Amino acid sequence: MDLLHRGSERLRITPWRGDPSVAQLTPTAGMVPTARAIRRSLDALAAEGYRSVLTSALTLDEQYPFLEAGFGVHERLHLLRHDLRDLPDGPLPPGTRLRRGRRRDRTPVLMVDGAAFQPFWRFDQAGFDDARQATPSSRFRVVDAGAVAAYAITGRAGSVGYLQRLAVHPDHQRRGLGTALVADALRWARRRGSAWVLVNTQETNQDALALYLRLGFVQQPHGLAVLEHPLDRRGKRA
């Protein structure tokens, strides 16, 4: 649902990872809302019964009005960029194959996601669908090792590609599956006319950061942040 849609100020609201007490607030890409609009959204969310509000991962410029409206930093993320000039190779180990993700893969993919990420970052079905629909075009790929062992979602909007999600089951890590999926994502983005690809990862996820740097991504000077605002019944900071 759209919580607020007035002129260029549009804020999208969805439950965070299926938790009905936590709302995720996402501004329209390229349209930074005012602190006043954000405060109005907090009042509306409190009236709906939400107890806490989280933002999507925001750039530094996007964070300012949310901080002015009383949000605090919940978690910081690294932001990395690949210019698509020199693309890495991604050979798969024997007994595995890279293929298009299908509808029937959703349940095993969510099992992989749940094993690969900490509870806060795990996808539920809504989060998975949202990642696939976040950009005008997207690519869903899985590594099949007799069962789904890893997957990636890549998106494209205009000239920018986004590695939306990359997950490898812990039992299959350090076998090159993540490398193969990233290489596939970069090749797809370049074929589709992207000038570069962006990816983010938690500051605590050193393995993912090392993978992206090894594959040619460059860490950007300003990362992203997920912000949080607890609510009481009046929509004020608790």
Salt bridges, closest charged atoms under 4 A:
ASP2 OD2 - ARG10 NH2 3.06
GLU9 OE1 - ARG40 NH2 3.97
ASP83 OD2 - ARG85 NE 3.54
ASP105 OD2 - ARG99 NH1 2.79
ASP113 OD1 - ARG165 NH2 2.79
ASP129 OD1 - ARG106 NH2 3.61
ASP130 OD1 - ARG12 NH1 2.83
ASP144 OD2 - ARG97 NH2 3.87
ASP144 OD2 - ARG99 NE 3.14
ASP171 OD2 - HIS169 ND1 3.72
ASP184 OD2 - ARG139 NE 3.01
ASP184 OD2 - ARG141 NE 3.31
ASP207 OD2 - ARG174 NH2 3.33
ASP232 OD2 - ARG234 NH2 3.00
